[in-house]
């Protein structure tokens, strides 16, 4: 009896410990993000208050209003940055998916000499640190006039995303039985038709997850964008964050507002396709 | 009609090869060449002066370079190991949950959506000695009455950077390891329980081997973009105070853009590229070994 009780208490304690640990972990994950969101609604006086103001008061949209306001009065060309980011991310994701699909299909379906070497070679291009790449890219783009244009950044992001896209999509095409395509060809499809009508629909989840990763990478990239863009015509949002810093002070409220604006699209997109994201990471990697 | 037709795989790979050659390979060849010149952005004619391996020798002899190199390796080792352990812990915690697991998984993915540059600013704000969340909390709780200079003191700044880096990347490990935990078959664990294994033993000898490939995938994915830490460090401290958090990447960026010494920066850039390649190749090899252990080799 006594032993039984002891056992039950131990089980309870373990359960409690598990719950507490989980709660703390989730809090650590959430608090930094939520703090940014909260501060985007607070007046600067409260952000800077000493002693700190813990209970939020006077929440308002001033930071957002100032951000969208006229340039020079604390305004930042946010809409322009947003459009730039959107154009660059969407276009480069689209192209990266097309190129990645072709490449991934080649790796999954064809045997050829030097396959492993070519594969590793493609992967290694992704491992080149952005800042080391940005120096020579800066010189090349300055010479070719691509610097400070959408086109230049799109090209760079396509190249940045292609290796990982190929890796993921290759893994997904390997899961599609080759018999499927062959059966379609016997039934009179061309290889091209067989691909679009049979193989592509089956591997669509993989393509979707590759697309999200490509989009998030382009949307969030900073090291290259900060060097290859100069004016409001091509600056993306991560670079735009710097507009809130001056030499000695940082406009935290305004910056938090832009940060929120930056997270929202990524958040929405990720939640919509969450399932694919996890599937993409695991299957693409394990079975690839 | 004996016109040469390239094989289909080559045609399919061609776009990828062309774009990577144009955006990565050609600039890298250029930077390799310029690393043998005293090229300065402000003096274009210096691009045509050959000085041999002078830049490399200069880097090899530079104390700043070696301390940045050591610090980069240290940061990567510490951060990746801690992220892996915490990710494993987090995945185990979430895996035990029976109700609301989907919601927890969604929350876990939260940091993945944050741009590294945003993470940098966010933690610069949180660790701010005057208005930061950490100091405010510590002072309000009465744990300390002075402002702890998180980003001003060298060692504390390094610690803060590791925290920021971990916050942004532990999720990748946790999600992948969680997916691995789902794939662990139930039977061997039950059998081990019946045979009298302790929970630790069944974790060590059954669960862990199954999860290992997933850990290596996470490491491989992370090793592909470890240099993202550059964004975080550049924003939080920019290598300061007095170079005490200087990493290879911030050193390269400063030498190239602020001092305009492109040749020298490119020489150091090449060394950092080799460091990245070694990391990547190492983890991809581990990944392949783990895969073949599970019989999934492609």
Interface residues (C-beta under 8 A of the other chain):
Chain A: X18 X21 X22 X25 X26 X28 X29 X30 X31 X32 X33 X35 X36 X39 X47 X48 X49 X50 X51 X52 X54 X98 X99 X100 X102 X103 X105 X106 X109 X110 X112 X118 X120 X122 X123 X124 X125 X126 X127 X128 X129 X130 X131 X132 X133 X134 X135 X136 X137 X139 X140 X155 X156 X158 X159 X160 X162 X163 X164 X166 X174 X216 X219 X220 X221 X222 X223 X227 X237 X238 X241 X250 X252 X255 X259 X262 X263 X266 X267 X270 X271 X274 X277 X278 X281 X282 X285 X286 X287 X288
Chain B: X7 X8 X9 X10 X12 X13 X15 X16 X17 X19 X20 X22 X23 X24 X25 X26 X27 X28 X30 X31 X34 X89 X90 X93 X94 X96 X97 X104 X105 X106 X107 X108 X109 X110 X111 X112 X113 X114 X115 X116 X117 X118 X121 X122 X123 X124 X125 X126 X130 X131 X133 X136 X139 X140 X167 X171 X175 X176 X179 X180 X213 X214 X217 X220 X221 X223 X224 X225 X227 X228 X230 X231 X234 X249 X252 X253 X256 X257 X262 X265 X266 X269 X270 X272 X273 X276 X277 X279 X280 X281 X284 X287 X291 X294 X296 X298
